[in-house]
Amino acid sequence: MKNRKITLVILIVLTLLNFGCGTNKSILEKDFDSENISLTGNIIEVTVNDKRTDVTDKKIELPFLSSPKSYDKVSPFITPKQEEKIKNEIKSYFNNNGQDLKVKINILQGYKEFSATFFHEREYAEFSIHLQIIDLNNHILEECKSSGFIETKTLDATYERMELVYNKALEMAIFKCLEEISK
């Protein structure tokens, strides 16, 4: 009887570990660049404007041992590396043919959030953006608003995965906006 209980506990733990890792991997490895969006235009300039009022240089707190009351939420500044990634991400959806264009992206909301329950830790990020495609005479040709969010549940949240979740939510928001424009 004792061996059956131990075996059951081991099976439950292995199931939880497998479920958490598999889900995180598939969500975080999605490549939005590979989707079939090819917008006409030659992007000569991308301007990134962070319109958030709650940005901070505070690092999100991931406790060593979490409890159901563990929670933190931060809106980090956009780093120069992230800004460059945003610009390259936007440019990747254009075919470099046709008229010269500028793109303005306003970040309206963007944050990382950590929480925990008795059974898992939750890594969450969300971005809302407003994107404009502008000709050289400063006329807005297209514009859109979109949001993207990613949530992963795991047994052990990490700073590295939290950063992946944050960046992937931004990629998703950009993709959804440009997908809307391409229709």
C-alpha positions as CSV (number, residue, x, y, z in Angstrom):
1,M,0.0,0.0,0.0
2,K,2.8,2.4,0.9
3,N,4.6,1.7,-2.5
4,R,1.3,2.5,-4.3
5,K,1.1,5.9,-2.6
6,I,4.8,6.7,-3.5
7,T,4.3,5.6,-7.1
8,L,1.1,7.8,-7.3
9,V,2.9,10.8,-6.0
10,I,5.8,10.3,-8.4
11,L,3.5,10.0,-11.3
12,I,1.6,13.2,-10.4
13,V,4.9,15.1,-10.0
14,L,6.2,13.8,-13.4
15,T,2.9,14.7,-15.0
16,L,3.0,18.2,-13.6
17,L,6.6,18.7,-14.7
18,N,5.9,17.5,-18.2
19,F,2.7,19.6,-18.6
20,G,4.4,22.8,-17.5
21,C,7.5,22.5,-19.6
22,G,5.8,21.4,-22.8
23,T,3.4,24.3,-22.8
24,N,6.0,26.9,-22.1
25,K,8.3,25.7,-24.9
26,S,5.6,25.7,-27.6
27,I,4.4,29.2,-26.7
28,L,7.8,30.8,-26.4
29,E,9.2,29.3,-29.6
30,K,6.5,30.5,-31.9
31,D,8.1,32.5,-34.7
32,F,5.8,35.3,-35.8
33,D,8.2,36.3,-38.6
34,S,7.5,33.1,-40.4
35,E,3.8,34.0,-40.8
36,N,2.7,35.0,-44.3
37,I,2.6,38.8,-44.0
38,S,4.5,40.8,-46.6
39,L,3.5,44.5,-46.7
40,T,4.6,46.7,-49.6
41,G,7.0,49.5,-48.7
42,N,10.5,50.4,-47.9
43,I,10.8,51.3,-44.2
44,I,13.4,54.1,-43.9
45,E,12.6,55.0,-40.3
46,V,10.9,53.4,-37.2
47,T,10.2,55.6,-34.2
48,V,9.5,53.9,-30.9
49,N,7.6,56.0,-28.4
50,D,7.0,54.6,-24.9
51,K,3.8,56.3,-23.7
52,R,3.6,54.3,-20.5
53,T,3.5,56.4,-17.3
54,D,4.3,53.5,-14.9
55,V,7.8,52.5,-16.2
56,T,10.5,51.6,-13.7
57,D,14.0,50.3,-13.5
58,K,12.9,47.9,-10.7
59,K,13.5,44.3,-11.5
60,I,10.6,41.9,-11.1
61,E,10.9,39.9,-7.9
62,L,10.8,36.1,-8.3
63,P,10.9,34.6,-4.8
64,F,13.1,31.5,-4.1
65,L,10.1,29.9,-2.4
66,S,6.8,31.2,-3.5
67,S,3.4,31.0,-1.8
68,P,-0.1,31.9,-3.0
69,K,0.4,35.4,-1.8
70,S,3.5,35.9,-4.0
71,Y,2.9,38.6,-6.5
72,D,4.8,41.3,-8.4
73,K,4.2,43.4,-11.5
74,V,6.6,45.8,-13.2
75,S,6.7,47.9,-16.3
76,P,10.4,48.0,-17.3
77,F,11.9,50.7,-19.4
78,I,12.5,49.6,-23.0
79,T,16.2,48.9,-23.4
80,P,18.2,50.0,-26.4
81,K,18.5,46.3,-27.4
82,Q,14.7,45.9,-27.2
83,E,14.1,49.0,-29.2
84,E,16.4,47.7,-31.9
85,K,14.5,44.4,-31.8
86,I,11.2,46.2,-32.2
87,K,12.5,48.1,-35.3
88,N,13.9,45.0,-36.9
89,E,10.7,43.1,-36.1
90,I,8.6,45.7,-37.9
91,K,10.9,45.9,-40.9
92,S,10.8,42.2,-41.3
93,Y,7.1,42.4,-42.4
94,F,7.8,44.7,-45.3
95,N,9.2,43.7,-48.7
96,N,11.4,46.7,-49.3
97,N,9.6,47.5,-52.6
98,G,7.4,50.5,-53.4
99,Q,7.4,53.8,-51.7
100,D,9.6,54.9,-48.8
101,L,7.7,54.8,-45.5
102,K,8.1,55.6,-41.8
103,V,6.6,53.7,-39.0
104,K,5.7,55.1,-35.6
105,I,4.9,52.7,-32.8
106,N,3.5,53.9,-29.5
107,I,3.7,51.5,-26.6
108,L,0.6,52.2,-24.6
109,Q,0.9,49.4,-22.0
110,G,3.6,46.8,-21.3
111,Y,4.3,44.9,-18.1
112,K,5.6,41.7,-16.6
113,E,3.7,40.0,-13.8
114,F,4.5,37.1,-11.5
115,S,2.0,35.3,-9.2
116,A,1.8,31.9,-7.6
117,T,-0.7,29.3,-6.4
118,F,-0.1,26.2,-4.4
119,F,0.3,24.2,-7.6
120,H,2.3,26.5,-10.0
121,E,4.0,29.8,-10.6
122,R,2.6,32.1,-13.3
123,E,4.7,34.2,-15.6
124,Y,2.6,36.8,-17.6
125,A,3.3,39.7,-19.9
126,E,1.1,42.0,-21.9
127,F,1.6,44.8,-24.4
128,S,-0.7,47.2,-26.1
129,I,0.5,49.3,-29.0
130,H,-0.6,51.9,-31.5
131,L,1.2,51.6,-34.8
132,Q,1.1,54.1,-37.7
133,I,2.5,53.8,-41.2
134,I,3.3,57.2,-42.6
135,D,4.5,58.5,-46.0
136,L,7.3,61.0,-46.4
137,N,4.8,63.8,-46.4
138,N,3.7,62.8,-42.9
139,H,0.3,61.5,-44.0
140,I,-0.9,58.5,-42.1
141,L,-1.6,55.7,-44.6
142,E,-2.5,52.9,-42.2
143,E,-2.8,52.6,-38.4
144,C,-3.9,50.0,-35.9
145,K,-4.1,49.2,-32.2
146,S,-3.5,45.8,-30.8
147,S,-2.6,43.8,-27.7
148,G,-0.6,40.7,-27.1
149,F,-0.2,38.7,-24.0
150,I,1.6,35.5,-23.0
151,E,1.1,33.4,-19.9
152,T,3.1,30.4,-18.8
153,K,2.6,28.3,-15.8
154,T,5.5,26.5,-14.4
155,L,6.8,24.9,-11.2
156,D,9.8,27.3,-11.1
157,A,9.7,30.8,-12.7
158,T,13.0,32.2,-13.9
159,Y,14.2,35.6,-14.9
160,E,15.3,34.3,-18.3
161,R,11.9,32.8,-19.1
162,M,10.1,35.9,-17.8
163,E,12.2,38.0,-20.2
164,L,11.2,35.7,-23.1
165,V,7.6,36.0,-22.1
166,Y,7.8,39.8,-22.0
167,N,9.5,40.0,-25.4
168,K,7.2,37.5,-27.0
169,A,4.1,39.4,-25.9
170,L,5.6,42.5,-27.6
171,E,6.2,40.5,-30.8
172,M,2.7,39.2,-30.7
173,A,1.2,42.7,-30.4
174,I,3.3,43.9,-33.4
175,F,2.3,40.8,-35.4
176,K,-1.4,41.2,-34.7
177,C,-1.3,44.9,-35.7
178,L,0.5,44.3,-39.0
179,E,-1.7,41.2,-39.7
180,E,-4.8,43.5,-39.4
181,I,-3.2,46.0,-41.8
182,S,-2.3,43.3,-44.3
183,K,-6.0,42.2,-44.7
